[in-house]
């Protein structure tokens, strides 16, 4: 399932979480060229380690 609407219909609790949009939804890579908030995600991953 790739569409936000479909996820929210099935799991409405997700509506309270921030959304990170991929520029190419067929490529799930976390990279500056594919993720709108790459820096924020990178920092969260680093903090989790």
C-alpha positions as CSV (number, residue, x, y, z in Angstrom):
1,X,0.0,0.0,0.0
2,X,1.6,3.3,-1.1
3,X,-1.1,5.9,-0.7
4,X,-1.4,7.9,2.5
5,X,-5.2,7.9,2.3
6,X,-5.2,4.0,2.2
7,X,-3.0,3.9,5.3
8,X,-5.1,6.4,7.2
9,X,-8.3,4.6,6.4
10,X,-6.9,1.3,7.8
11,X,-4.9,2.8,10.7
12,X,-6.4,6.2,11.6
13,X,-3.9,6.6,14.5
14,X,-1.2,7.3,11.9
15,X,-2.8,10.7,11.3
16,X,-1.1,12.1,14.4
17,X,2.4,11.3,13.1
18,X,4.5,13.5,10.7
19,X,4.5,12.4,7.1
20,X,7.7,12.1,5.1
21,X,7.2,12.1,1.4
22,X,9.4,10.1,-1.0
23,X,10.1,11.7,-4.3
24,X,10.0,8.2,-5.9
25,X,7.7,5.9,-3.9
26,X,9.1,2.9,-5.8
27,X,12.5,3.5,-4.3
28,X,12.4,3.4,-0.5
29,X,16.0,4.6,-0.1
30,X,16.6,7.2,2.7
31,X,18.7,9.6,0.7
32,X,18.7,13.4,0.1
33,X,17.5,12.9,-3.4
34,X,14.5,10.8,-2.4
35,X,13.3,12.1,0.9
36,X,11.9,15.5,1.6
37,X,13.1,15.8,5.2
38,X,16.3,13.8,4.8
39,X,18.3,15.8,7.4
40,X,15.6,15.4,10.0
41,X,15.4,11.6,9.4
42,X,19.2,11.2,9.4
43,X,19.4,13.0,12.7
44,X,16.7,10.9,14.3
45,X,18.5,7.7,13.1
46,X,21.8,8.9,14.5
47,X,20.2,9.8,17.9
48,X,18.6,6.3,18.1
49,X,21.9,4.5,17.7
